[in-house]
Amino acid sequence: MTYLVKDACIKCKHTDCVEVCPVDCFYEGKNTLVIHPDECIDCGVCEPECPVGAIVSETDAGAELSFWMQFNAERADKWPVITKKKDPLPEAEEYNPDNYKEDKRPLLIDEPWEE
């Protein structure tokens, strides 16, 4: 089993989770984070650290499991690892799931990391 980052992270990118990860399995894109599913040890310490509930166990991911598993795996292979907390994106409050009704994040998934 593994944990996954889902769409609530997009355009928020809080990084509270990366500092508690004992195996450094978080990877950073321009506007979201992902967890490498082959590196995650399923400890669960990251899940309560996410202020927007973007981290879920693969057993809780429901029907979207295959999409988010693939999304995390593909991008973790392309993006750099992140191990230190950073400030969230400037637009994080605007895109917090509690602050708006229509979820447009799936349209905002960024392309592979570019230097």
DAQUIQUI-V258107 format. One record per backbone hydrogen bond with DSSP energy under -1.0 kcal/mol. NH is the residue of the N-H (numbers start at 0). CO is the residue of the C=O. If there is no record, write none. Layout:
nh={NH,NH}
co={CO,CO}
This chain:
nh={3,5,8,9,10,11,12,26,27,28,33,35,38,39,48,49,52,55,57,59,63,64,67,68,69,70,71,72,73,74,75,76,77,78,81,88,91,94,98,106,107}
co={55,53,5,6,30,8,8,33,79,31,26,24,35,35,45,46,49,3,1,56,60,61,63,64,65,66,67,68,69,70,71,72,74,74,25,11,88,90,95,103,104}
